[in-house]
Amino acid sequence: MRVALVLGSGGARGYAHIGVIDALRERGFDVVGISGSSMGALVGALQAAGALDEFTAWASSLTQSAVLRLLDPSLTAAGVLRAEKILAAVREMIGPRTIESLPIPFTAVSTDLIAGKSVWLQRGPIDAAIRASIAIPGVIAPYLLDGRLLADGGILDPLPMAPLAAVNADLTIAVSLNASDPTPPTDAPSATAELMSRMRRSTTSLIDRAAASTLLDGPTARSVLSRFSNAVDGIDNAEPDIEADAVPRLGGFEVMNRTIEISQAALMRHTLAAYPPDLLIEVPRTVCRSLEFYRADEVIEIGHELACAALDSLKLGN
């Protein structure tokens, strides 16, 4: 069966896309078109280029320390990270290829910060399209491409359905990375529930600050890391009698990230109303945090299980 695949934005949760693609491969589905925003564009491009297995092996080998080394902090750019080291690793896998040379139609979605519009990148170097699509606001610096200042595709189009509207496919499958937590079952938990429970972290910081201090010593590192703290020193507690545990402890990055996720959820509802997929696979946003790129194996497994469950339900419904 011919499948058009839509891969949503969501940072490290995008590893779940790999699990979905693995499930489709196992069942003999033929992916004939891909569109993606942010991490969805990265995974989609690697799949279209035939380099996803190599990327998966590389991602699975990443430790927290290795991720910290790849962060490439910068205070001079319009973001605290440059992402050039990550892109260099991806370039080694895909080579100097262009989107139009890929065997299947592929669209990376980005956002033109000056025009305030979504941009469909369907021609030109693959690595440039990926870099433009993954420029998370305030985190990874925007990217100048063909005279346009481009940022994360998820800003305006976190689940890019429209680019695949004309693709000749039997089935359109969309993978959202911004779902709410599923209601826990009353009986024994499934493997997915157990994995998700194991992966959740209550009040730990986004980045291990002790390890980061060793790897990224200096004023630049300290300034960058302070933005990822879970401390809430800047929150004015107007109700001193409220128990501290009643208020989530959110640092500057988490406040910004949660704001983006809320906006993306609203945008996705409008997108799905206009372009309903044949199958929607929803990955809860609590699976992992946006920059936890050292948790590939766990997130891939969750994506695989969610995809298998969704495909089974689709089969039963036919």
N, C-alpha and C positions, 0 to 999 in steps of 0.2 A: 504494500500500500504506500502511495506517495504522500509524504508529509511536509507541510510548511511549518517551520518551527520559529516561534517568537520567544526570545529570551530577555527577561526583564532585568532591571537594574537592582542592585542591592549589595554592593561590596563583596565581602568574602562569602556571603550566602550564595553568590553566583557559582561556587563550586557545585552546588546542587544541580546546576545545568548539566554538568558532566555525568552525574548519576542518571539523569533523565535520558541523555543521549545514549548511555550504555544500555538502558532498558529498551530503547527503541531498536538498537542494533541487535540485541538478543532476540527480539521478536520479529526481525526481518523487515522492519519498516525502512523505506527509502526516503531520506531527507532530500527534498528537491528545492528548498529555498529556506534561507535563514535571515532574520532581522534581529538586531539586538541593541540594547542601550547599556552603556557603562560596562560592567562585568559581563553582561550578556553579549555585548559586542566583542569583547575579548575572547570568550569561549566560542562564540559563533564563528569568528574569523578563523580560529585554530581548527575547528571542526571542518569548515569549508576548505581549508588549506591542507587537510590531511595530517595535521601536526598535533591533534588533541591528545593522543596517547603519550607523546613525548612530554607535553606540558603537564599532563596528569602525574607522570612519574616525577617530574621536577617539583611540582607543587606538593606532592606527598612527602618529599624529602625535606621540606622547609621546617625548620624549628623556629621557635619564637626569636631566638638570637639571630637567625638568618634573616628573618623578616625585618628585624630592626636594622640590619646592615643594608637592606634594600630600600629602606624608606627614603634615603637621600634628602635630608632636611635642608630647608632653605628659608631664610627670612627676607631675601631680596625679591623673590618672586611673589606673584599674587596668590600665594598658597604656601603652606608650610612644608609641602613635599613636592619634589620634581618628578618622581617616578621614572627617571631616565634609566636607572639600573634595572628595573623590572622590564622596561621596554627593550633594553639591550638583550636580555635573556630571551624575550619573545622573538626578536629579530633573528637570533641565531637559529630558532626553530623553523621560522617560515621563510627566511631568506628575503631577497629584494623583489617580492612579488607584488602585483597589483590586484585590485579587487576584480577588475574585468577579466583577469586571467584565471580566476577560480572556476572550477567545474560546475558550480551551482550558483544561482543568484544570491548575493549577500548584500545586506544593507547595515551599515553602522550608523546609528542615530546620535547626533550631537545637538548642541544648542548654540545658536549665534547670540552672544551676549549683547552685541550692539543693536542688532535688528530685533531681538526678542522673539526669534522664530526657531522652530526645529529645522535641522539640516539633515538630509539623507545623503550619506556618503556612499556612493555606488561605483565610483571610479577613483583611480589613483592608488598610491602606495597603501598597503594594508596596515603597516605599522603606524602611519600617520593617522589613519581613520580610527584605529584603536586608541591612540594617544588622545585624540580630540574627544572621544566618547567617554573616557574614564576620568576626565578632569573634574573631580568632585569639588563643588564650591567650597572655598575656604581651606581645602585640604591639598588638592593637587592643582598646580597653576594652570590657568587656561592655555590653550594652544593656538598659535596663529597659523592658519592654513588658507591659502589662496585669498589672502586679504581679509579673512574673517577671523574674529576672536572667538574661539569655540570652547565650550565647556561641556560638562557631563550631559549625556543624552537624557538621563532620568529627570532633569529639571522640568522639562515640558512633556516628555514622552517616555515614562518609565516602563511601558509595555507596548512597544511599537508594532501594532497590528497592521496599520495602513500600508506599509511598504510591501507586504506580501499579498495584498488584495488581488493582484493580477496573476499570481503564481498558479500554475496548473497543478493542483494537488487534490488528493481525495480527502484529506483531513488536515485541519489547521489546529496545531497544539500550541498553547501559550503557557509559559511558565512564569508565574508571579513570585517575587521574593519578598513580598510585603504583606503577607496574610497575618491575621490575628491568630492567637493561640487557639488550637482546636480544643473543644470541650473534652476533658479527660473521660475515658470510659469508666463505667462502674465496675466492670469485671477486671480481669488481669490485663495489665498494660501490654500494648503491642511492642514489637522491637523498636519501631520508630519512636514511640513515647518514651521508652527506656533510654534511647540514645539522646533524645532531646532533653530529658531530665538530667542526664549526665553532663550535657554540654552547657546547661544554663549556669550563669554565675550571678550571684546576688549583688555583692558590693565590691567585687574586686575591680581594680583599675583596668582600663582598656589596654594599657601597656605596662609590662613589668618594669617599673621605674628603676629598680636596682640594676637589673640587667642592662637597661638602656643607658644608665649613667656610665657603665663600664665601656659599652660599645660606642657611645656617642658623647664623649666627654667634651666639655667646653660650653661657652655661653650660648651658642646657637642651639645646641642640643637641649640645654636646660630650658631655653625659651620655648622651643617647639614642644617639648614634653609637657610643659606646664599647661598647654592648651588641651592636652588629652587627660588631664587629671579628673577624677570623680569628685574632687573636693567641691564644696558648695559655699566657699567663703564669701562669694559675692551675692548670695541670696539673703535678703532681709527677712528675717523671721518675725513677722508681725504678730504672731500668736505664740508667745513664749511658753504657754502651757501645753502646746501640742507636743506629743511624744516625737522624738527625733525619727524613730523608725517609720512613722506615718508618712513622711515626706521622702520620696526617692532622692538619692544623692546623685545629682547629675553635674558633670563638669561642663566646660564650655563646648567641647566637641559634641558631647552627648545631647546637649540642648539643641545645637544646630542640626545634628543628625536626626533627632526625633522630629524636629520641625519639618525637615525635608521629607521624612517618611509619611507624616500626616498629609502633606500636600500631594505626595505621589499616590497615596491611597485614593484620594479624591479624584485625581486625574485618571487613574486606572478605571474607576467606576464609569466615568464618561466614555473612555475608550472602549470598554467592554460592551457598553450599551450600543455604541455605533458600529463596532466590529466584533460581534460575539464569536469566539473560537468554537470549534467542535468539541474541544477538550481543554479545560483549564486546570493546570496543576498548581496548587498554591503551597508555597514554602513559608512557614511562619517566620516572622522577623526575629523571633527569640532563638532561632536555631544557633546563631552566633552573632557577634558584633561585626560591624562593617569592616574593621581592619584586622580581624583575627585570621589572617591568611595562612597561619600555621596549622589550621584545623581541617585540612583538605579531606583526609580520609573519612572523618566522621560526617562531614557535610555531604560529600559525594554519596555515602551510603544512605543518608536520609533522602536525598534526591532520587536515588534509585528505587527505594522502597515506596516513596510517594508516587512515582511514575508507574510502578508495577500495579499498585492499588488502583490508580486512576484508569489505567489501560484495562485492567480486569473488569472494572465497573462498566466501562464503555462496551466491552465485548458482551457482557451480560445483557446490556440494554439493546443490542442489535437483534 
